[in-house]
């Protein structure tokens, strides 16, 4: 028996972000911008950027393989490796988001139902391909 999971995507602007949510004030009454809230990945930003640079190199390698008319299965193998690497980065970001932004001081929703909805929406986006 096949099971279908329905993921609802919330309306645009439902979740708070520092950059574009009209609910969050852009300035306080004195005209100062709001304080910058560190994100869940801030502590490992250098590692994250190195990993993304490595993935970027993998993608360039796939392009070169196509340019060189390499065997199709070899190209597909490298594409799957890139996907796996991106999935690992995404899972790490999701973990940091859940621990820091939702449970900690990261500026995410404070109501448990909103937290679950935001988390499930993010997971749903990861699973859509």
C-alpha positions as CSV (number, residue, x, y, z in Angstrom):
1,X,0.0,0.0,0.0
2,X,1.3,3.4,-1.0
3,X,1.2,6.3,1.5
4,X,0.9,9.8,0.3
5,X,2.1,12.7,2.5
6,X,0.6,16.1,1.9
7,X,2.8,19.0,2.8
8,X,1.1,22.3,3.0
9,X,3.1,25.3,2.1
10,X,2.2,28.3,4.2
11,X,1.2,31.6,2.5
12,X,4.1,33.9,1.6
13,X,5.3,35.9,4.5
14,X,3.9,33.6,7.2
15,X,7.3,33.0,8.8
16,X,9.4,35.7,10.3
17,X,12.8,36.5,8.8
18,X,15.0,39.4,9.6
19,X,15.2,40.5,6.0
20,X,11.7,40.7,4.6
21,X,9.0,40.1,7.3
22,X,6.8,43.2,7.7
23,X,5.9,42.0,11.2
24,X,9.4,42.6,12.5
25,X,10.3,46.3,12.8
26,X,13.1,47.4,10.5
27,X,14.1,50.1,13.0
28,X,13.3,50.9,16.6
29,X,11.7,54.3,17.6
30,X,15.1,56.0,17.5
31,X,15.6,55.0,13.9
32,X,18.3,52.3,14.6
33,X,18.1,49.0,12.7
34,X,17.1,46.0,14.8
35,X,20.0,43.9,16.2
36,X,21.4,41.2,14.0
37,X,20.3,37.8,15.2
38,X,22.9,35.2,14.7
39,X,21.7,32.2,12.7
40,X,22.1,28.6,13.6
41,X,25.0,28.1,11.2
42,X,26.9,31.2,12.3
43,X,29.4,29.2,14.5
44,X,30.3,26.9,11.6
45,X,30.0,29.4,8.8
46,X,33.6,28.9,7.6
47,X,33.1,25.1,7.5
48,X,29.8,25.5,5.6
49,X,31.4,27.8,3.1
50,X,34.3,25.4,2.5
51,X,31.9,22.6,2.0
52,X,29.9,24.6,-0.5
53,X,33.0,25.6,-2.3
54,X,33.9,21.9,-2.6
55,X,30.4,21.2,-4.0
56,X,30.9,24.0,-6.4
57,X,34.1,22.3,-7.6
58,X,32.2,19.0,-8.0
59,X,29.6,20.7,-10.2
60,X,32.4,22.2,-12.3
61,X,33.9,18.8,-12.6
62,X,30.6,17.4,-13.8
63,X,30.5,20.1,-16.5
64,X,34.0,19.2,-17.6
65,X,33.0,15.5,-17.8
66,X,30.1,16.5,-20.1
67,X,32.5,18.7,-22.2
68,X,34.9,15.7,-22.5
69,X,32.0,13.4,-23.5
70,X,32.6,11.1,-20.6
71,X,30.5,7.9,-20.1
72,X,26.9,8.7,-19.1
73,X,26.9,6.5,-16.0
74,X,30.1,8.2,-14.7
75,X,28.5,11.6,-15.1
76,X,25.3,10.4,-13.3
77,X,27.4,9.0,-10.5
78,X,29.0,12.4,-10.0
79,X,25.7,14.2,-10.1
80,X,24.4,11.8,-7.4
81,X,27.5,12.6,-5.3
82,X,26.8,16.4,-5.7
83,X,23.2,15.8,-4.6
84,X,24.3,13.7,-1.6
85,X,26.7,16.5,-0.6
86,X,24.0,19.2,-0.9
87,X,21.6,17.0,1.1
88,X,24.2,16.7,3.9
89,X,24.6,20.5,4.0
90,X,20.8,21.0,4.0
91,X,20.3,18.5,6.8
92,X,23.0,20.3,8.8
93,X,21.3,23.6,8.2
94,X,17.9,22.1,9.2
95,X,19.4,20.7,12.4
96,X,20.9,24.1,13.3
97,X,17.7,25.8,12.4
98,X,15.7,23.5,14.7
99,X,18.1,23.8,17.6
100,X,19.0,27.5,17.3
101,X,16.3,29.4,15.5
102,X,13.3,27.5,16.8
103,X,14.4,26.4,20.3
104,X,16.9,29.1,20.9
105,X,17.2,32.8,20.4
106,X,17.3,32.7,16.6
107,X,14.2,34.8,15.9
108,X,11.9,32.0,14.7
109,X,8.3,31.6,15.7
110,X,7.7,31.2,19.4
111,X,4.4,29.2,19.3
112,X,4.9,25.4,19.2
113,X,2.4,24.9,16.4
114,X,4.1,27.6,14.3
115,X,7.5,26.0,15.0
116,X,6.3,22.6,13.8
117,X,4.7,24.1,10.7
118,X,7.9,26.0,9.8
119,X,10.0,22.9,10.4
120,X,7.8,20.6,8.4
121,X,7.5,23.1,5.5
122,X,11.3,23.2,5.4
123,X,11.5,19.4,5.4
124,X,8.9,19.3,2.7
125,X,10.9,21.7,0.5
126,X,13.9,19.5,0.9
127,X,12.0,16.4,-0.2
128,X,10.5,18.0,-3.3
129,X,12.5,17.1,-6.4
